Amino acid sequence: MSSPPIHYEAASDEVRAVFDDIKASRNVPDVNNFWKYLARDPVLLRRTWESVKEVMAPGALDPLTKEMIYLAVSVTNGCAYCIASHTAAARKAGMTDAMFGEVMAVTGMANETNRLANGYRVPIDRMFET
């Protein structure tokens, strides 16, 4: 059994600083359980938060697209926690039911054809090589 999560009241100053940044960046009253469990290792917590914050920031891809990609990968990896949290984040960013359906369809199709290509050991066509 894993150790209990770290809540703000019991957190070190280092962890509280990361929690405060998460709450301010996401405009939420508390951090979610993922961060509370990572807080058992303050170095891991800070490193992970800084990476997530950088990668998920608006850039060449808009926040909704990034959340939908994160959702698709989470479905592929079978991470129930990430599926739930990134579905919620994608919906908050504007994902409709129709968009969710298409993301699930593309994710399922990609997983199926990836496995077929790997199982058949299909060689890469020259035109696809870079």
C-alpha positions as CSV (number, residue, x, y, z in Angstrom):
1,M,0.0,0.0,0.0
2,S,1.3,3.4,-0.8
3,S,1.9,6.2,1.6
4,P,-0.9,8.8,2.1
5,P,-1.0,12.0,0.1
6,I,0.5,15.2,1.3
7,H,-2.1,17.9,2.0
8,Y,-1.3,21.6,2.0
9,E,-1.6,21.9,5.8
10,A,1.0,19.2,6.3
11,A,3.3,20.2,3.4
12,S,6.8,21.6,3.7
13,D,7.5,25.1,2.5
14,E,9.0,23.7,-0.7
15,V,5.9,21.6,-1.5
16,R,3.6,24.5,-0.6
17,A,5.4,26.8,-3.0
18,V,4.7,24.3,-5.9
19,F,1.1,23.8,-4.7
20,D,0.6,27.6,-4.7
21,D,1.9,27.8,-8.2
22,I,-0.4,25.0,-9.4
23,K,-3.4,26.7,-7.7
24,A,-2.6,30.1,-9.2
25,S,-1.8,28.8,-12.7
26,R,-4.9,26.7,-12.9
27,N,-7.1,29.1,-10.9
28,V,-8.3,26.3,-8.5
29,P,-8.8,26.2,-4.8
30,D,-6.8,23.1,-4.2
31,V,-4.4,20.8,-6.1
32,N,-5.7,17.4,-7.3
33,N,-4.7,14.1,-5.9
34,F,-2.0,13.5,-8.5
35,W,0.1,16.4,-7.1
36,K,-0.7,15.4,-3.5
37,Y,0.9,12.0,-4.1
38,L,3.9,13.3,-6.0
39,A,4.4,15.8,-3.1
40,R,5.9,12.9,-1.1
41,D,9.0,13.6,-3.2
42,P,9.4,17.4,-3.4
43,V,12.0,17.2,-6.1
44,L,9.8,15.0,-8.3
45,L,6.8,17.2,-7.6
46,R,8.6,20.4,-8.7
47,R,10.2,18.8,-11.8
48,T,7.0,17.2,-13.0
49,W,5.0,20.4,-12.4
50,E,7.5,22.5,-14.3
51,S,7.5,20.1,-17.2
52,V,3.7,19.9,-17.3
53,K,3.4,23.6,-17.1
54,E,5.9,24.1,-20.0
55,V,4.6,21.4,-22.3
56,M,0.9,22.2,-21.8
57,A,1.3,26.0,-22.2
58,P,-0.1,27.5,-25.4
59,G,2.3,27.2,-28.3
60,A,2.1,26.0,-31.8
61,L,-0.8,23.7,-30.5
62,D,-3.7,25.3,-28.7
63,P,-4.6,24.1,-25.2
64,L,-7.6,22.1,-26.4
65,T,-5.6,20.2,-28.9
66,K,-2.9,19.4,-26.3
67,E,-5.6,18.2,-23.8
68,M,-7.1,15.9,-26.5
69,I,-3.7,14.5,-27.3
70,Y,-3.1,13.9,-23.6
71,L,-6.5,12.2,-23.4
72,A,-5.7,9.9,-26.3
73,V,-2.4,8.9,-24.9
74,S,-3.9,8.3,-21.5
75,V,-6.6,6.0,-23.0
76,T,-3.8,4.1,-24.9
77,N,-1.8,3.8,-21.7
78,G,-4.9,2.7,-19.7
79,C,-4.4,5.4,-17.0
80,A,-7.9,5.9,-15.5
81,Y,-6.8,8.9,-13.4
82,C,-5.3,10.7,-16.4
83,I,-8.3,9.8,-18.6
84,A,-10.6,11.4,-16.0
85,S,-8.5,14.5,-15.4
86,H,-7.7,15.2,-19.0
87,T,-11.3,14.6,-20.2
88,A,-12.3,17.2,-17.6
89,A,-9.6,19.6,-18.7
90,A,-10.4,19.1,-22.4
91,R,-14.1,19.7,-21.7
92,K,-13.2,22.9,-19.8
93,A,-11.1,23.9,-22.9
94,G,-14.1,23.4,-25.2
95,M,-14.2,19.8,-26.2
96,T,-17.7,18.8,-27.2
97,D,-19.3,15.3,-27.0
98,A,-18.8,15.0,-30.8
99,M,-15.1,15.9,-30.5
100,F,-14.7,13.4,-27.6
101,G,-16.3,10.7,-29.8
102,E,-13.9,11.4,-32.6
103,V,-10.9,11.4,-30.3
104,M,-11.9,8.0,-29.0
105,A,-12.5,6.7,-32.5
106,V,-9.1,7.9,-33.8
107,T,-7.4,6.6,-30.6
108,G,-9.0,3.2,-31.0
109,M,-8.2,3.0,-34.8
110,A,-4.6,4.1,-34.3
111,N,-4.1,1.4,-31.6
112,E,-5.7,-1.3,-33.8
113,T,-3.6,-0.4,-36.9
114,N,-0.4,0.1,-34.9
115,R,-0.8,-3.4,-33.5
116,L,-1.5,-4.8,-37.0
117,A,1.5,-3.1,-38.5
118,N,3.7,-4.4,-35.7
119,G,2.3,-7.9,-35.7
120,Y,2.7,-8.2,-39.5
121,R,6.1,-6.5,-39.3
122,V,5.1,-4.2,-42.1
123,P,8.3,-2.5,-43.5
124,I,8.2,1.3,-43.7
125,D,7.5,2.6,-47.2
126,R,10.4,4.6,-48.7
127,M,8.0,7.6,-49.2
128,F,7.4,7.8,-45.5
129,E,11.0,7.8,-44.5
130,T,12.5,11.1,-43.6
